[in-house]
Amino acid sequence: MFNNLLVEDKNHIRIITINRPAQLNALNKETISELHEALKAGDEDKNVGVIILTGSGEKSFVAGADIKEFADFAISQAGELAMNGQKTLFSFLENLGTPVIAAVNGFALGGGLELAMAAHLRVASSNARMGLPEVSLGVIPGYGGTQRLPQLIGKGKANELIFTAGMIKADEALQWGLVNYVVEQSELLAKCEEIATKILANSPMAIRSAIAAVNGGFDEGVNGFEKEIEEFGKCFGTSEFKEGTTAFLEKRKPNFRA
């Protein structure tokens, strides 16, 4: 089905693996398009409650964008590249109603780190290395990196990473809140599945509303508190709210996936 992705289902978890190991899983236009389609399909599949996104092999999550595709672009072409990429994949991923966990194995550089930051949660292997090295190529991050990195780790540290084109190790990424957990590479997917299993115990519709409410606080022109009120109210019209409250009153565990 896909030229650059592997897709596997496991207990309501869909694992999407970027499979371009010879290119260290670098993002080309085809891979960006395929990721959009794979994420869209996962979000629309009622049997999928969590998506795990990772890269093939042990060296790299995604080593960046495929530079040879745009090295000779003009200004207008470059702007269109960034706009289309953000719309097709990065913003699309961030606003997906199904939670996505990025399993960061090895290098997550440039577009790779931008992809991980667009996911809702990040777990890194201890050998992971993260950074936005674009200024060393005479350009800046174009897939949301200048926006999401300051949101996650603060403006000062983000400026340092972007201006120096530096890389940070997994333990420092954890210290700064860029990733949620660091584990050994052999335990990476298992840790992501552990988190996914906890998420799967809860209401899919409520999680969808929570994603929309949290993201609302970062959207220009959106009042996050008003978005929360809106999503809170919407929950009361769902069968999952009825099941959750009934289960609580009956002192049993709710079954949101009947």
SULMO-V548548 format. One record per backbone hydrogen bond with DSSP energy under -0.5 kcal/mol. NH is the residue of the N-H (numbers start at 1). CO is the residue of the C=O. If there is no record, write none. Layout:
BEGIN
NH;CO  NH;CO
END
This chain:
BEGIN
6;17  8;15  10;13  13;10  14;50  15;8  15;13  16;14  16;52  17;6  17;15  18;16  18;54  19;4  19;17  20;18  23;20  24;21  25;20  26;23  27;64  28;26  32;28  33;29  34;30  35;31  36;32  37;33  38;34  39;35  40;36  41;37  42;38  43;39  44;40  45;41  46;44  48;45  49;12  49;47  50;12  51;99  52;14  53;101  54;16  55;103  56;18  61;107  62;107  63;24  66;27  67;65  69;66  70;67  71;67  73;70  78;74  79;75  80;76  81;77  82;78  83;79  84;80  85;81  86;82  87;83  88;84  89;85  90;85  91;86  92;86  93;89  94;90  95;91  96;93  99;49  99;97  101;51  102;100  102;121  103;53  103;101  104;102  104;123  105;103  106;104  107;59  108;129  109;62  110;131  112;109  114;110  115;111  116;112  117;113  118;114  119;115  119;116  120;100  121;100  123;102  124;181  125;104  126;183  128;125  129;106  130;168  131;108  132;166  136;133  137;134  138;135  139;134  147;144  148;144  149;145  151;147  152;148  153;149  154;150  158;154  159;155  160;156  161;157  162;158  163;159  164;160  165;161  166;161  168;130  170;128  173;169  174;170  175;171  176;172  177;174  178;173  179;173  180;122  181;122  183;124  187;184  188;185  191;187  192;188  193;189  194;190  195;191  196;192  197;193  198;194  199;195  200;196  201;197  201;198  202;199  207;203  208;204  209;205  210;206  211;207  212;208  213;209  214;210  215;211  216;212  217;213  217;214  218;215  219;215  219;216  222;219  224;222  227;223  228;224  229;225  230;226  231;227  232;228  233;229  234;230  235;231  236;232  236;233  237;234  238;235  242;238  243;239  244;240  245;241  246;242  247;243  248;244  249;245  250;246  251;248  252;247  256;254  258;255
END
